[in-house]
Amino acid sequence: MAAPSTLTLSLRRFVSLPPSPPPSSHTYHRCSLPHLTRSYACLPSALCAAPAPGALSPTSLLAHALRSGAAGPTRAAMTAASSMLHLSRLSVYLVIHGVWCITPLSWLYLFLTFFRGAPLPLPKPLHAGLAAYCALEAAFSLYHAYLVRQVQQPGPPPVYGRRFLRGVLIRALETGMNDFAPYDDDGHVCAPEADSNNSGNGSVVTPTTASSTGSTGSNMQLRQRLAPVAASSSSSAAGTAAGTSQQLQPPKRPHFLKQHARLRAASVLPSFVFDQPLEEEDVRARRFRDEFALWFQAPRSHITARDAERWLSWALFGVDLEVIEAEASSSSAPSSAGVPLSAPTSAGGLAVWRDAEPIARSGSPMPPPARAFAPSPAPGSDSSARRNKAQLAARARDETTAASTSTTTSLPGEWDPVSESRLDLILYCRELVEARQGCAFPKRAPHWGADVGTDEEGLKSAPKLKSMRLTMDRVRVDGRPLASYLATNALSRLALMGAVRRGFKHEREGRVEYLIWRPKGWSRAKAESGDSRYRPIVFLHGLGIGLAQYANFLYRLTSSPVASTHPILVPLFPHTSQALFHKQFLAPVGHHEMVETLRGIIQHEGWHRVGITIVSHSMGTIVGSWLIKSLGELVRRCCIVDPVCFQLWVPHVIDNFLYGKPKSPVQALMRYFVGRELGTAHALHRHFDWTSNILWPSELGPNLKSAHHVRVYLSEHDAVLNAAANRRYLRSHGMRDLEDGGNIVLAKGAAHGETLMANGPFMDQILEWLATPDPDDEVTN
């Protein structure tokens, strides 16, 4: 998301203004209200800047775009645009309330006009025009209120199977098991160097030794019990004769296996349950407890076992706990009441284990990666019908596979929670969370009165602790005038026209609109040559007003040598671009449809021979994660800017963007103009599935630590995500800062989105990175 004047100033790249070279250095300025007034008088109701001396108004911008090409703004203009992301608190609240009050003032003007005549001493033509505008705003406010009521309807239900959901939750809980840094760490002192036993990679450690997970930690482990054996000399001799590889070293029985029947009997054990049981004061448990408490925005001691179960019912199945309990009570399926209460033990009273055998971890719920694409359709042929049929078949196949729970991984006598009722899985997952935090949830909250019963019925009727349940909570929308939408749509249209004038083609495939840049002299033969100098770039934009806020980046990209050989694909996302008048404004393209459509475009253009490079920002990193999971090795390189796809089990993003009280002026600005805009709020509250949107570092492939193949940019003053936590998380997987020879870049002093929306060293770095060919090509050529 960009600040108001950033949008207009960026668009000036596409209008006739004197060009200027990009600055060699960049400084982010804090802007007070007087500074803002001197630079550009901000009119946020139109999300554009009033003309300062030498600047163009939005109307003249549109006129110039129709008759002239693109050129660059002055350095002073870009400095002013950058400073808009560092407004003072007073400036921001004046801006927000100035926009919001347009609607009530319009109603007031109409009311006074109807009952008392013209409220202002204006000429009749001017009064008539103002009254007509106020009537339009009043009518739009009613329509907007109607749409707000419509979007409160439930979103599509999750389609993924219990085995996959369990795998995602366990991977999330395993994260941080190797992070022994002090709890009060400020984010600059990161976890120890990642090693071969990095549990944060999402592995489930076998109960024998931590090293049994392998060097990558890419497989979940199946716990297999042996029948009780007699402690006799004959059995000991047999064990010795079998060789040292079969020797058993039973670990110490963890306290949570003693307390939780489901964990003792389950067929899969994460490392924090058996191999590395956590005590309550363990720094890793304390950090996790505080992160989990963020979902409830309440003290940890107030979170009861039932509160945790209620949150898990949303996180896994998207429904209320009461619905699942009613389903379990009416079902004839066996429940976990028959779960064995203890593991098989030897004569010495210790659980007996043998080496676990790895089972494949549930993969990402994406259309399966294609090792080889089907033969490309001939240029100009109409293959849309065949492609649409293939998309529907792929989606049906994937959803059927993901929802299937028929395959069991448990042994006779063991309990497989994914084959039981949904309630059983929730209770099992609650015990997993308790094991991870080193203590059990209390049955009663300390602030409850004596009138709350202690039996099961009393606990069910106890006060509910409110938690953030994104897809079930009310869609939070803040009102805004029609003028705001008219201005943002005009800016978006202007940016689209400017992009087309510069050489992009505006095309559509199915429900996905996109811009595509084909360099002069481009042919499919170049892509099929496999030369990285011809590798296409896919740019995935974030929330805001779509293409308009990235006009500066696209101008720099198409003006660089990169555009002379690399095709560029820019999918458009109207549902998060405030495109009120677009038919897909409240009908987002889902991940299956989006991925299959982009796969079809890639195949049609012949790009599957050379692979693609992905540049994604903010919400675009979610779409980027879909592509990385689906296309696999076809994604040769990726640049991830301000990522919101990591650590989605910690609610930093939704708390900062949707729920929590704004902690900074720019956070308040983003909250009103983006987070609580109708289309964006609807997309986030009803179409955001964290289990499928999440990107695990291991899914970036074997080149995770390569600065040439993977580059991650984090903004130091990001008001949306927790840059310090993301940096710690990525470093725990072996990534390092760029200055240390790694591929993580912390943009000092930058706010969310500023890396791609303002000239400076970071944009220069990204363009230089895009222009760098593969090392093999450099040697060959």
C-alpha positions, 0 to 999 in steps of 0.5 A, spaced: 500 500 500 502 506 498 501 513 501 496 518 498 501 522 494 505 516 492 500 514 488 500 520 483 507 521 484 509 514 481 504 515 476 507 521 473 512 516 470 507 515 465 506 522 463 510 527 459 515 530 464 522 531 464 526 525 465 531 525 471 536 519 473 535 515 479 538 518 485 545 514 487 543 514 494 536 515 498 534 517 505 527 516 508 524 523 511 519 523 517 514 528 514 510 533 519 504 537 517 508 543 515 512 539 511 507 536 508 503 542 506 510 545 503 511 539 499 504 537 497 497 538 499 494 532 500 487 530 498 486 523 501 479 523 499 481 522 492 487 519 494 491 524 490 495 530 491 493 537 490 498 540 485 504 543 488 508 548 483 510 545 477 506 539 479 500 536 475 493 535 477 489 528 477 485 531 471 491 534 467 495 527 468 489 523 465 489 528 459 497 528 458 497 520 459 492 520 453 497 524 448 504 523 451 509 518 453 512 516 460 518 520 463 520 520 470 519 525 476 524 529 479 528 527 485 524 532 489 517 529 487 520 522 489 522 525 496 516 528 497 512 521 495 517 517 500 516 522 506 508 520 505 509 514 508 512 517 514 507 522 516 506 525 523 500 522 527 496 529 527 497 529 519 494 522 518 488 523 523 486 529 519 487 525 513 482 520 515 477 524 518 477 529 512 475 523 507 470 519 512 466 526 513 465 527 506 459 522 507 455 525 513 457 532 511 453 530 504 447 528 508 447 534 512 447 538 506 441 535 503 438 535 510 439 543 510 437 544 503 430 540 504 428 543 510 431 550 510 433 552 503 441 553 501 445 552 507 451 556 503 451 563 500 452 560 493 450 561 486 444 557 484 448 553 479 454 552 484 449 550 489 445 545 484 451 542 482 453 541 490 446 538 491 447 533 486 454 531 488 451 530 495 445 526 493 450 522 489 454 521 495 448 519 499 445 514 495 452 511 494 453 510 502 446 506 502 449 502 496 455 501 500 452 499 506 448 494 502 454 491 500 457 491 507 451 487 509 452 482 503 459 480 505 458 478 512 455 472 509 460 466 510 466 464 505 467 458 502 469 452 507 476 449 507 477 443 502 483 440 505 483 433 509 485 432 516 492 429 515 494 435 511 491 440 516 495 436 522 501 436 518 501 443 517 499 444 525 505 440 527 510 444 522 508 450 525 509 448 532 515 445 530 518 452 528 522 455 534 524 449 537 532 450 536 531 458 538 534 458 544 535 466 544 534 470 550 526 471 550 527 479 551 531 479 544 530 485 540 530 481 533 537 483 531 540 477 535 538 471 531 537 464 532 543 459 532 546 457 526 541 452 522 544 445 522 542 438 520 537 438 526 533 444 524 526 442 527 524 449 525 524 446 518 517 443 520 520 436 521 517 431 526 523 428 530 523 420 531 523 418 539 530 415 538 535 421 536 534 428 533 539 426 528 534 421 525 530 426 521 535 427 516 539 433 514 533 436 511 528 435 516 523 434 510 519 428 512 514 427 518 516 420 522 511 415 524 512 412 531 511 405 531 511 401 537 514 394 539 510 389 543 512 389 550 518 384 551 520 380 557 527 383 560 530 376 559 537 374 558 535 371 552 532 377 549 538 381 550 542 376 547 538 376 541 538 384 541 546 384 541 546 379 535 541 383 531 547 388 530 548 395 533 543 398 528 537 395 532 539 397 539 534 401 543 535 407 547 529 408 550 528 416 552 526 419 558 518 419 559 516 426 558 511 429 562 506 430 557 505 423 555 503 421 562 498 427 562 495 426 555 492 420 553 491 422 545 499 424 545 501 417 548 497 413 543 497 417 537 501 414 531 505 421 530 509 424 535 513 431 534 519 432 537 517 437 542 512 431 545 517 426 546 524 428 543 525 435 546 519 435 551 518 442 554 518 445 561 513 451 563 519 456 564 523 453 557 524 460 553 522 456 547 515 455 551 515 462 553 515 465 547 510 460 544 505 462 549 506 469 548 505 468 540 499 464 541 496 469 546 496 474 541 490 471 537 486 472 544 489 479 545 488 477 553 493 475 558 495 468 557 492 465 564 485 467 561 486 462 555 482 456 558 482 449 554 475 450 551 478 457 548 484 453 545 479 448 542 474 454 540 480 457 536 483 450 533 476 449 530 476 455 526 483 454 524 482 447 522 475 447 519 473 454 519 467 453 524 464 454 531 466 448 536 459 447 538 458 445 531 463 440 531 461 438 538 454 437 535 456 433 529 460 428 534 454 427 538 450 425 533 455 421 529 455 413 530 463 414 529 467 411 534 470 417 539 477 417 542 474 414 549 477 408 546 484 411 546 489 407 550 491 410 556 498 408 556 504 406 551 506 399 551 512 398 556 517 393 557 518 389 564 522 395 566 516 400 565 519 404 559 516 405 553 519 401 547 521 404 541 524 402 534 527 406 529 521 410 526 520 409 518 519 416 514 512 417 511 511 422 506 509 429 509 502 432 506 504 436 500 501 443 499 494 443 497 496 446 490 495 442 483 501 437 483 507 440 480 508 438 472 515 435 471 513 436 464 508 440 461 504 438 455 505 440 448 504 447 447 498 449 443 500 452 436 501 460 436 494 463 435 490 456 436 484 456 441 485 452 446 481 455 452 476 450 452 480 445 453 484 448 458 478 450 462 476 443 462 483 441 464 483 446 470 476 443 473 479 436 472 485 438 476 481 442 481 476 436 482 482 431 483 486 436 488 480 437 492 478 429 492 486 428 494 486 433 499 479 431 503 481 424 503 482 420 509 482 413 507 489 412 508 491 410 515 499 410 517 497 407 524 499 400 526 494 396 530 493 398 537 495 405 535 490 411 534 490 415 528 487 422 530 485 423 522 481 417 522 476 419 527 471 425 528 473 432 527 472 433 535 477 428 536 482 431 532 481 438 535 482 435 542 489 432 539 491 438 537 489 442 543 494 437 547 499 438 541 499 446 543 499 444 550 505 440 549 509 446 545 507 451 550 510 447 556 503 447 560 496 445 560 491 450 559 487 451 565 479 449 565 477 455 569 479 462 568 482 466 574 477 472 573 470 467 572 465 468 578 463 462 583 457 462 578 461 458 573 460 451 574 466 446 574 462 440 570 462 439 563 456 443 562 458 449 566 464 450 562 461 450 556 456 455 558 462 459 561 464 466 558 467 465 551 474 469 551 474 472 544 479 471 539 481 473 532 478 468 527 479 471 521 474 468 516 468 467 521 469 474 524 465 480 522 468 483 516 470 490 518 469 495 513 470 503 514 465 507 510 468 512 505 465 516 499 464 515 492 469 520 490 475 516 494 473 510 489 472 515 483 479 517 484 482 510 485 479 507 479 481 513 475 488 512 478 488 505 476 485 506 469 491 512 468 496 507 470 493 501 465 493 506 460 500 508 461 503 501 461 499 499 455 502 506 451 509 503 454 508 497 450 504 492 455 499 488 452 492 488 456 489 481 455 485 476 459 485 468 460 479 466 463 477 470 469 484 473 470 486 479 467 494 481 466 499 485 462 504 482 458 510 485 455 514 482 450 520 485 448 522 487 441 524 481 436 521 476 441 519 469 439 518 462 442 524 459 440 528 464 445 524 461 451 525 454 448 532 455 448 533 455 455 537 461 456 536 465 462 537 471 459 530 470 456 527 468 462 520 471 463 519 475 470 512 475 473 510 481 478 505 480 483 503 486 486 500 487 493 494 490 496 492 498 495 490 500 488 493 495 484 498 497 478 497 505 480 502 504 486 507 500 482 507 505 476 514 507 478 517 500 479 514 498 472 517 504 469 524 503 472 523 495 470 521 497 462 526 502 462 532 498 464 536 493 460 532 487 463 526 489 459 530 488 452 530 480 453 525 478 458 518 478 457 514 481 463 507 478 466 503 482 471 496 479 473 491 484 476 487 483 482 481 487 482 478 484 488 484 487 492 485 494 488 479 498 490 476 496 483 469 497 485 466 497 478 469 491 476 465 485 476 470 481 480 470 486 486 467 481 490 468 475 487 476 473 488 479 468 483 481 462 488 488 459 488 486 453 484 483 457 479 489 462 479 494 457 479 491 453 473 490 459 469 497 462 470 500 455 468 496 455 462 499 462 460 506 460 461 505 454 457 501 458 451 507 462 451 512 457 451 516 459 458 516 452 461 522 451 457 526 456 461 522 457 467 520 464 470 522 469 475 517 471 480 518 478 484 512 479 489 510 484 494 506 484 500 499 480 498 502 478 492 507 473 496 501 469 497 500 468 490 507 467 489 507 461 494 501 458 490 506 458 484 512 456 488 508 450 490 505 448 484 510 449 479 516 447 483 522 447 479 519 451 474 520 457 478 528 458 477 528 465 481 524 469 486 524 476 489 520 476 495 519 483 498 515 485 505 513 477 505 506 476 508 506 468 507 511 466 512 509 464 519 502 465 518 500 461 525 502 468 528 497 473 527 502 479 526 499 481 520 492 480 521 493 484 528 497 490 525 492 490 519 485 488 521 484 487 529 489 491 533 489 498 535 494 502 530 501 503 533 503 508 528 500 513 524 502 509 517 499 503 520 492 507 521 493 510 514 493 503 512 488 500 516 483 505 513 485 506 506 486 499 505 485 494 510 478 496 511 476 498 504 470 493 502 473 489 497 480 488 501 476 486 507 472 481 504 478 478 500 481 477 507 476 476 511 472 470 507 477 468 502 484 467 506 486 460 508 492 460 512 493 453 511 494 453 504 497 460 503 503 459 508 510 458 505 515 454 508 522 456 507 524 449 505 519 449 499 524 455 496 528 449 494 535 447 494 537 454 493 534 457 499 541 460 501 543 462 494 543 470 493 542 469 486 536 464 486 532 467 492 532 474 495 528 477 501 527 484 502 524 486 509 522 493 511 525 496 518 519 500 519 514 495 516 507 497 519 504 490 517 508 485 518 513 483 524 520 484 520 524 482 526 520 476 527 521 474 519 528 475 519 529 471 525 525 465 522 528 465 515 535 466 519 533 459 523 533 456 516 540 457 514 539 464 510 543 470 512 543 477 511 546 480 504 552 483 508 554 476 511 554 473 504 546 471 504 540 473 501 536 477 506 536 485 505 533 489 511 531 496 508 533 501 513 528 506 515 523 504 510 516 503 511 511 497 508 512 498 500 517 503 500 522 499 497 518 498 490 515 505 490 521 509 491 527 510 488 533 508 492 538 503 493 533 497 494 530 498 487 536 499 484 539 492 487 532 489 485 533 491 478 541 489 478 539 482 481 533 481 475 539 483 470 544 478 473 544 471 468 545 464 471 552 463 472 552 457 467 550 462 462 555 467 464 560 461 463 557 459 456 557 466 453 
